[in-house]
Amino acid sequence: MFEELFGISKQVLFPHRWETSLITSKTAAKPLVGNQSADYILSLLSNPVEHEDLLIIKNGTYCQRDAYTSGGRCIKENIRELITQEGCAVYLRWLEKYDSNFTTLANRLNAELSPFTFSFCLFYAPTASTLFDEHFDAHDAFIIQLEGSKKWQVWPAIVADVEAVSSPHFYTPMVRAHVAEHAPSYEITLQAGDVMYLPRCTIHRALPTDEHSSHLNVWMTPRPLHKFIWGDVK
């Protein structure tokens, strides 16, 4: 499943390029993940979605939740209007909680690459919509472009490791200063079907193109690394 979904051999990734090297490839599993457009996200809202899991972004800034939630529930029509009328982007975390197909994919990946755990996040951005400013994450990420295109700028890590998901926020001033002083090491435009592996702590920024974009960000989070045996994932 890992190699089919991400187009990357485990023997290539582990142990030499894991957490060190950007990798690009193509997925062979498009039928498994689909296109997942804005209509797909809205269809999930027919059932309760925890408001902490669905975030609306405009010009790189999170919208106030009271613009699209009521009583802790997401309001489908408000979200539709924010996308179509305001040009907002949508970020849905923990997709495996809301779609049984992704539950199955996450479970299969977890079993195949234990002790890693996998989570699926979905981003939908209308044309010219900006997601996040430059940042880095505390987990490895596999970006799978589903629809449209997205341009990525990538800089090398400036810290070796962080433990908590929230930790990267403390480095925001340092990250911004680094990006202001250094040109990106890579500029890559992903088209539908393309995959990019970003090691954790890698600084990156997504820029809009002249078309809408839908992509998955698949988190790969290690658990007790002192117990990790390379043979388990080869």
ZADO-1210 file (C-alpha; in nm, 4 decimals, padded with zeros to 6 digits):
<atoms>
<atom x="00.0000" y="00.0000" z="00.0000" code="MET" pos="1"/>
<atom x="00.2782" y="00.2467" z="00.0911" code="PHE" pos="2"/>
<atom x="00.4572" y="00.2182" z="-00.2414" code="GLU" pos="3"/>
<atom x="00.1339" y="00.2176" z="-00.4421" code="GLU" pos="4"/>
<atom x="00.0012" y="00.5278" z="-00.2684" code="LEU" pos="5"/>
<atom x="00.3164" y="00.7380" z="-00.2570" code="PHE" pos="6"/>
<atom x="00.5104" y="00.6002" z="-00.5539" code="GLY" pos="7"/>
<atom x="00.8205" y="00.5696" z="-00.3351" code="ILE" pos="8"/>
<atom x="01.0017" y="00.2460" z="-00.2570" code="SER" pos="9"/>
<atom x="01.0478" y="00.1797" z="00.1136" code="LYS" pos="10"/>
<atom x="01.4008" y="00.0685" z="00.0316" code="GLN" pos="11"/>
<atom x="01.4657" y="00.4144" z="-00.1169" code="VAL" pos="12"/>
<atom x="01.3153" y="00.6047" z="00.1752" code="LEU" pos="13"/>
<atom x="01.4481" y="00.3970" z="00.4650" code="PHE" pos="14"/>
<atom x="01.6895" y="00.4430" z="00.6221" code="PRO" pos="15"/>
<atom x="01.9041" y="00.6795" z="00.4146" code="HIS" pos="16"/>
<atom x="01.6576" y="00.9441" z="00.2896" code="ARG" pos="17"/>
<atom x="01.4051" y="00.9401" z="00.5721" code="TRP" pos="18"/>
<atom x="01.4058" y="01.2788" z="00.7487" code="GLU" pos="19"/>
<atom x="01.6885" y="01.4048" z="00.5253" code="THR" pos="20"/>
<atom x="01.5879" y="01.4331" z="00.1586" code="SER" pos="21"/>
<atom x="01.2987" y="01.5729" z="-00.0439" code="LEU" pos="22"/>
<atom x="01.1626" y="01.3127" z="-00.2872" code="ILE" pos="23"/>
<atom x="00.9177" y="01.3564" z="-00.5762" code="THR" pos="24"/>
<atom x="00.7236" y="01.0769" z="-00.7440" code="SER" pos="25"/>
<atom x="00.3809" y="00.9887" z="-00.8844" code="LYS" pos="26"/>
<atom x="00.0985" y="00.8023" z="-00.7143" code="THR" pos="27"/>
<atom x="-00.0367" y="00.4817" z="-00.8639" code="ALA" pos="28"/>
<atom x="-00.3401" y="00.4899" z="-00.6374" code="ALA" pos="29"/>
<atom x="-00.5519" y="00.7754" z="-00.7752" code="LYS" pos="30"/>
<atom x="-00.8660" y="00.5541" z="-00.7731" code="PRO" pos="31"/>
<atom x="-00.8129" y="00.4960" z="-00.4003" code="LEU" pos="32"/>
<atom x="-00.8020" y="00.8630" z="-00.3054" code="VAL" pos="33"/>
<atom x="-01.0209" y="01.0222" z="-00.5763" code="GLY" pos="34"/>
<atom x="-01.0284" y="01.3932" z="-00.6606" code="ASN" pos="35"/>
<atom x="-01.1850" y="01.5316" z="-00.3416" code="GLN" pos="36"/>
<atom x="-01.3088" y="01.8676" z="-00.4647" code="SER" pos="37"/>
<atom x="-01.5004" y="02.1300" z="-00.2681" code="ALA" pos="38"/>
<atom x="-01.8232" y="01.9356" z="-00.3281" code="ASP" pos="39"/>
<atom x="-01.6661" y="01.6316" z="-00.1614" code="TYR" pos="40"/>
<atom x="-01.5807" y="01.8347" z="00.1483" code="ILE" pos="41"/>
<atom x="-01.9303" y="01.9788" z="00.1616" code="LEU" pos="42"/>
<atom x="-02.0788" y="01.6291" z="00.1279" code="SER" pos="43"/>
<atom x="-01.8958" y="01.5238" z="00.4450" code="LEU" pos="44"/>
<atom x="-02.0747" y="01.8012" z="00.6323" code="LEU" pos="45"/>
<atom x="-02.4023" y="01.6120" z="00.5993" code="SER" pos="46"/>
<atom x="-02.2759" y="01.4348" z="00.9112" code="ASN" pos="47"/>
<atom x="-02.1285" y="01.6063" z="01.2185" code="PRO" pos="48"/>
<atom x="-01.7715" y="01.7295" z="01.1713" code="VAL" pos="49"/>
<atom x="-01.5852" y="01.8566" z="01.4758" code="GLU" pos="50"/>
<atom x="-01.5225" y="02.2262" z="01.4259" code="HIS" pos="51"/>
<atom x="-01.1588" y="02.1879" z="01.5376" code="GLU" pos="52"/>
<atom x="-01.1009" y="01.9588" z="01.2389" code="ASP" pos="53"/>
<atom x="-01.2307" y="02.1912" z="00.9676" code="LEU" pos="54"/>
<atom x="-01.0567" y="02.5233" z="00.9179" code="LEU" pos="55"/>
<atom x="-01.1292" y="02.8002" z="00.6685" code="ILE" pos="56"/>
<atom x="-00.8372" y="03.0090" z="00.5429" code="ILE" pos="57"/>
<atom x="-00.8442" y="03.3452" z="00.3661" code="LYS" pos="58"/>
<atom x="-00.5234" y="03.5083" z="00.2425" code="ASN" pos="59"/>
<atom x="-00.3137" y="03.2858" z="00.4663" code="GLY" pos="60"/>
<atom x="-00.5151" y="03.3630" z="00.7819" code="THR" pos="61"/>
<atom x="-00.7647" y="03.1433" z="00.9658" code="TYR" pos="62"/>
<atom x="-01.1220" y="03.2738" z="00.9558" code="CYS" pos="63"/>
<atom x="-01.3106" y="03.3142" z="01.2809" code="GLN" pos="64"/>
<atom x="-01.5046" y="02.9957" z="01.3507" code="ARG" pos="65"/>
<atom x="-01.8266" y="03.1827" z="01.4241" code="ASP" pos="66"/>
<atom x="-01.8373" y="03.2676" z="01.0510" code="ALA" pos="67"/>
<atom x="-01.9085" y="02.9040" z="00.9636" code="TYR" pos="68"/>
<atom x="-02.0059" y="02.7189" z="01.2833" code="THR" pos="69"/>
<atom x="-02.2974" y="02.7258" z="01.5229" code="SER" pos="70"/>
<atom x="-02.3179" y="02.5326" z="01.8467" code="GLY" pos="71"/>
<atom x="-01.9974" y="02.3502" z="01.7578" code="GLY" pos="72"/>
<atom x="-02.1422" y="02.2316" z="01.4251" code="ARG" pos="73"/>
<atom x="-02.0160" y="02.3366" z="01.0831" code="CYS" pos="74"/>
<atom x="-02.2742" y="02.5152" z="00.8657" code="ILE" pos="75"/>
<atom x="-02.2549" y="02.3818" z="00.5103" code="LYS" pos="76"/>
<atom x="-02.4091" y="02.6805" z="00.3329" code="GLU" pos="77"/>
<atom x="-02.1831" y="02.9286" z="00.5114" code="ASN" pos="78"/>
<atom x="-01.8782" y="02.7270" z="00.4089" code="ILE" pos="79"/>
<atom x="-02.0000" y="02.7004" z="00.0501" code="ARG" pos="80"/>
<atom x="-02.0373" y="03.0796" z="00.0369" code="GLU" pos="81"/>
<atom x="-01.6906" y="03.1352" z="00.1856" code="LEU" pos="82"/>
<atom x="-01.5419" y="02.9134" z="-00.0856" code="ILE" pos="83"/>
<atom x="-01.7390" y="03.0376" z="-00.3854" code="THR" pos="84"/>
<atom x="-01.7945" y="03.4032" z="-00.2937" code="GLN" pos="85"/>
<atom x="-01.4955" y="03.4880" z="-00.0737" code="GLU" pos="86"/>
<atom x="-01.2341" y="03.2652" z="-00.2380" code="GLY" pos="87"/>
<atom x="-01.1467" y="03.0953" z="00.0895" code="CYS" pos="88"/>
<atom x="-00.9486" y="02.7727" z="00.1141" code="ALA" pos="89"/>
<atom x="-01.0589" y="02.4734" z="00.3221" code="VAL" pos="90"/>
<atom x="-00.8391" y="02.2568" z="00.5452" code="TYR" pos="91"/>
<atom x="-00.9951" y="01.9342" z="00.6781" code="LEU" pos="92"/>
<atom x="-00.7846" y="01.7418" z="00.9296" code="ARG" pos="93"/>
<atom x="-00.8116" y="01.3760" z="01.0304" code="TRP" pos="94"/>
<atom x="-00.9996" y="01.2801" z="00.7148" code="LEU" pos="95"/>
<atom x="-00.9965" y="00.9168" z="00.8284" code="GLU" pos="96"/>
<atom x="-01.2489" y="01.0138" z="01.0996" code="LYS" pos="97"/>
<atom x="-01.5083" y="01.1122" z="00.8398" code="TYR" pos="98"/>
<atom x="-01.4573" y="00.8876" z="00.5362" code="ASP" pos="99"/>
<atom x="-01.4383" y="00.5095" z="00.5751" code="SER" pos="100"/>
<atom x="-01.2197" y="00.4840" z="00.2646" code="ASN" pos="101"/>
<atom x="-00.9496" y="00.6886" z="00.4360" code="PHE" pos="102"/>
<atom x="-01.0035" y="00.4979" z="00.7601" code="THR" pos="103"/>
<atom x="-00.9098" y="00.1825" z="00.5700" code="THR" pos="104"/>
<atom x="-00.6085" y="00.3475" z="00.4061" code="LEU" pos="105"/>
<atom x="-00.4787" y="00.4802" z="00.7381" code="ALA" pos="106"/>
<atom x="-00.5239" y="00.1430" z="00.9091" code="ASN" pos="107"/>
<atom x="-00.3412" y="-00.0381" z="00.6301" code="ARG" pos="108"/>
<atom x="-00.0518" y="00.2066" z="00.6360" code="LEU" pos="109"/>
<atom x="-00.0321" y="00.1899" z="01.0162" code="ASN" pos="110"/>
<atom x="-00.0115" y="-00.1889" z="01.0002" code="ALA" pos="111"/>
<atom x="00.2416" y="-00.1896" z="00.7159" code="GLU" pos="112"/>
<atom x="00.4778" y="00.0674" z="00.8676" code="LEU" pos="113"/>
<atom x="00.4356" y="00.0254" z="01.2419" code="SER" pos="114"/>
<atom x="00.5511" y="00.1984" z="01.4601" code="PRO" pos="115"/>
<atom x="00.4676" y="00.4934" z="01.2322" code="PHE" pos="116"/>
<atom x="00.1125" y="00.6286" z="01.2358" code="THR" pos="117"/>
<atom x="-00.0561" y="00.7954" z="00.9378" code="PHE" pos="118"/>
<atom x="-00.3227" y="01.0660" z="00.9204" code="SER" pos="119"/>
<atom x="-00.4856" y="01.2270" z="00.6163" code="PHE" pos="120"/>
<atom x="-00.5511" y="01.5992" z="00.5781" code="CYS" pos="121"/>
<atom x="-00.7247" y="01.7547" z="00.2787" code="LEU" pos="122"/>
<atom x="-00.6709" y="02.1032" z="00.1381" code="PHE" pos="123"/>
<atom x="-00.8945" y="02.2650" z="-00.1215" code="TYR" pos="124"/>
<atom x="-00.7985" y="02.6082" z="-00.2541" code="ALA" pos="125"/>
<atom x="-00.9838" y="02.8065" z="-00.5233" code="PRO" pos="126"/>
<atom x="-00.7815" y="02.9819" z="-00.7937" code="THR" pos="127"/>
<atom x="-00.5329" y="03.2352" z="-00.6494" code="ALA" pos="128"/>
<atom x="-00.6176" y="03.1350" z="-00.2911" code="SER" pos="129"/>
<atom x="-00.3249" y="03.1351" z="-00.0478" code="THR" pos="130"/>
<atom x="-00.2923" y="02.8703" z="00.2233" code="LEU" pos="131"/>
<atom x="-00.0163" y="02.9163" z="00.4807" code="PHE" pos="132"/>
<atom x="00.2928" y="03.1302" z="00.5040" code="ASP" pos="133"/>
<atom x="00.6326" y="02.9634" z="00.5322" code="GLU" pos="134"/>
<atom x="00.6508" y="02.7135" z="00.8198" code="HIS" pos="135"/>
<atom x="00.7659" y="02.3651" z="00.9098" code="PHE" pos="136"/>
<atom x="00.5918" y="02.0660" z="01.0642" code="ASP" pos="137"/>
<atom x="00.6769" y="01.8244" z="01.3444" code="ALA" pos="138"/>
<atom x="00.5937" y="01.5248" z="01.1259" code="HIS" pos="139"/>
<atom x="00.7012" y="01.3872" z="00.7891" code="ASP" pos="140"/>
<atom x="00.4581" y="01.4759" z="00.5113" code="ALA" pos="141"/>
<atom x="00.3607" y="01.3213" z="00.1800" code="PHE" pos="142"/>
<atom x="00.1849" y="01.5724" z="-00.0462" code="ILE" pos="143"/>
<atom x="-00.0430" y="01.4096" z="-00.3055" code="ILE" pos="144"/>
<atom x="-00.1796" y="01.6514" z="-00.5655" code="GLN" pos="145"/>
<atom x="-00.5357" y="01.5472" z="-00.6531" code="LEU" pos="146"/>
<atom x="-00.6709" y="01.8267" z="-00.8743" code="GLU" pos="147"/>
<atom x="-00.5261" y="02.1371" z="-01.0352" code="GLY" pos="148"/>
<atom x="-00.1756" y="02.2426" z="-00.9377" code="SER" pos="149"/>
<atom x="00.0164" y="02.3984" z="-00.6506" code="LYS" pos="150"/>
<atom x="00.3609" y="02.5612" z="-00.6456" code="LYS" pos="151"/>
<atom x="00.5873" y="02.4775" z="-00.3519" code="TRP" pos="152"/>
<atom x="00.8956" y="02.6575" z="-00.2273" code="GLN" pos="153"/>
<atom x="01.1202" y="02.4553" z="00.0026" code="VAL" pos="154"/>
<atom x="01.4088" y="02.5522" z="00.2311" code="TRP" pos="155"/>
<atom x="01.6309" y="02.3214" z="00.4400" code="PRO" pos="156"/>
<atom x="01.5547" y="02.2626" z="00.8066" code="ALA" pos="157"/>
<atom x="01.6983" y="02.5090" z="01.0576" code="ILE" pos="158"/>
<atom x="01.6304" y="02.2858" z="01.3599" code="VAL" pos="159"/>
<atom x="01.7146" y="01.9178" z="01.3895" code="ALA" pos="160"/>
<atom x="01.4071" y="01.7924" z="01.5723" code="ASP" pos="161"/>
<atom x="01.0881" y="01.8968" z="01.7500" code="VAL" pos="162"/>
<atom x="00.8724" y="01.6786" z="01.9696" code="GLU" pos="163"/>
<atom x="00.5252" y="01.8331" z="01.9775" code="ALA" pos="164"/>
<atom x="00.2970" y="01.9278" z="01.6899" code="VAL" pos="165"/>
<atom x="00.2643" y="02.2786" z="01.8362" code="SER" pos="166"/>
<atom x="00.6404" y="02.3318" z="01.8742" code="SER" pos="167"/>
<atom x="00.7061" y="02.4717" z="01.5226" code="PRO" pos="168"/>
<atom x="00.4994" y="02.7809" z="01.6058" code="HIS" pos="169"/>
<atom x="00.7692" y="02.8919" z="01.8505" code="PHE" pos="170"/>
<atom x="01.0138" y="02.9106" z="01.5590" code="TYR" pos="171"/>
<atom x="00.7986" y="03.1331" z="01.3366" code="THR" pos="172"/>
<atom x="01.0166" y="03.4479" z="01.3699" code="PRO" pos="173"/>
<atom x="01.3304" y="03.2433" z="01.2968" code="MET" pos="174"/>
<atom x="01.1659" y="03.0795" z="00.9953" code="VAL" pos="175"/>
<atom x="01.0510" y="03.4117" z="00.8508" code="ARG" pos="176"/>
<atom x="01.3968" y="03.5623" z="00.8958" code="ALA" pos="177"/>
<atom x="01.5590" y="03.2641" z="00.7249" code="HIS" pos="178"/>
<atom x="01.3200" y="03.2799" z="00.4283" code="VAL" pos="179"/>
<atom x="01.3746" y="03.6557" z="00.3927" code="ALA" pos="180"/>
<atom x="01.7514" y="03.6039" z="00.3716" code="GLU" pos="181"/>
<atom x="01.7731" y="03.2876" z="00.1612" code="HIS" pos="182"/>
<atom x="01.6286" y="03.1822" z="-00.1729" code="ALA" pos="183"/>
<atom x="01.4400" y="02.8521" z="-00.1681" code="PRO" pos="184"/>
<atom x="01.6432" y="02.5387" z="-00.2348" code="SER" pos="185"/>
<atom x="01.3591" y="02.4001" z="-00.4460" code="TYR" pos="186"/>
<atom x="01.0645" y="02.5415" z="-00.6397" code="GLU" pos="187"/>
<atom x="00.8342" y="02.2623" z="-00.7490" code="ILE" pos="188"/>
<atom x="00.4915" y="02.2777" z="-00.9122" code="THR" pos="189"/>
<atom x="00.2868" y="01.9663" z="-00.8438" code="LEU" pos="190"/>
<atom x="00.0285" y="01.8560" z="-01.1002" code="GLN" pos="191"/>
<atom x="-00.2516" y="01.6038" z="-01.0437" code="ALA" pos="192"/>
<atom x="-00.0984" y="01.2667" z="-00.9566" code="GLY" pos="193"/>
<atom x="00.2340" y="01.4081" z="-00.8365" code="ASP" pos="194"/>
<atom x="00.3699" y="01.3252" z="-00.4910" code="VAL" pos="195"/>
<atom x="00.6285" y="01.5069" z="-00.2794" code="MET" pos="196"/>
<atom x="00.7862" y="01.3785" z="00.0418" code="TYR" pos="197"/>
<atom x="00.8884" y="01.6508" z="00.2890" code="LEU" pos="198"/>
<atom x="01.0990" y="01.5435" z="00.5886" code="PRO" pos="199"/>
<atom x="00.9808" y="01.6885" z="00.9171" code="ARG" pos="200"/>
<atom x="01.1259" y="02.0287" z="01.0084" code="CYS" pos="201"/>
<atom x="01.1679" y="02.1151" z="00.6377" code="THR" pos="202"/>
<atom x="01.0579" y="02.4751" z="00.5781" code="ILE" pos="203"/>
<atom x="00.8009" y="02.5059" z="00.3022" code="HIS" pos="204"/>
<atom x="00.5431" y="02.7408" z="00.1544" code="ARG" pos="205"/>
<atom x="00.2579" y="02.6711" z="-00.0893" code="ALA" pos="206"/>
<atom x="00.1782" y="02.9323" z="-00.3533" code="LEU" pos="207"/>
<atom x="-00.1311" y="02.9529" z="-00.5752" code="PRO" pos="208"/>
<atom x="-00.1249" y="02.8963" z="-00.9490" code="THR" pos="209"/>
<atom x="-00.3800" y="03.0066" z="-01.2083" code="ASP" pos="210"/>
<atom x="-00.6082" y="02.7126" z="-01.1284" code="GLU" pos="211"/>
<atom x="-00.7772" y="02.5644" z="-00.8246" code="HIS" pos="212"/>
<atom x="-00.5969" y="02.3041" z="-00.6184" code="SER" pos="213"/>
<atom x="-00.6907" y="01.9996" z="-00.4141" code="SER" pos="214"/>
<atom x="-00.4220" y="01.8023" z="-00.2341" code="HIS" pos="215"/>
<atom x="-00.3753" y="01.5544" z="00.0467" code="LEU" pos="216"/>
<atom x="-00.1167" y="01.6089" z="00.3167" code="ASN" pos="217"/>
<atom x="-00.0476" y="01.2671" z="00.4671" code="VAL" pos="218"/>
<atom x="00.1221" y="01.2895" z="00.8048" code="TRP" pos="219"/>
<atom x="00.3693" y="01.0175" z="00.8962" code="MET" pos="220"/>
<atom x="00.4459" y="01.0386" z="01.2659" code="THR" pos="221"/>
<atom x="00.7075" y="00.8161" z="01.4322" code="PRO" pos="222"/>
<atom x="00.6465" y="00.6497" z="01.7662" code="ARG" pos="223"/>
<atom x="00.9180" y="00.5378" z="02.0122" code="PRO" pos="224"/>
<atom x="01.2104" y="00.5505" z="01.7727" code="LEU" pos="225"/>
<atom x="01.4385" y="00.3657" z="02.0148" code="HIS" pos="226"/>
<atom x="01.2231" y="00.0599" z="01.9429" code="LYS" pos="227"/>
<atom x="01.2287" y="00.1101" z="01.5675" code="PHE" pos="228"/>
<atom x="01.3620" y="-00.1825" z="01.3623" code="ILE" pos="229"/>
<atom x="01.4383" y="-00.1020" z="00.9993" code="TRP" pos="230"/>
<atom x="01.3620" y="-00.4561" z="00.8942" code="GLY" pos="231"/>
<atom x="00.9981" y="-00.4043" z="00.9928" code="ASP" pos="232"/>
<atom x="00.9406" y="-00.1607" z="00.7057" code="VAL" pos="233"/>
<atom x="01.1665" y="-00.3023" z="00.4352" code="LYS" pos="234"/>
</atoms>
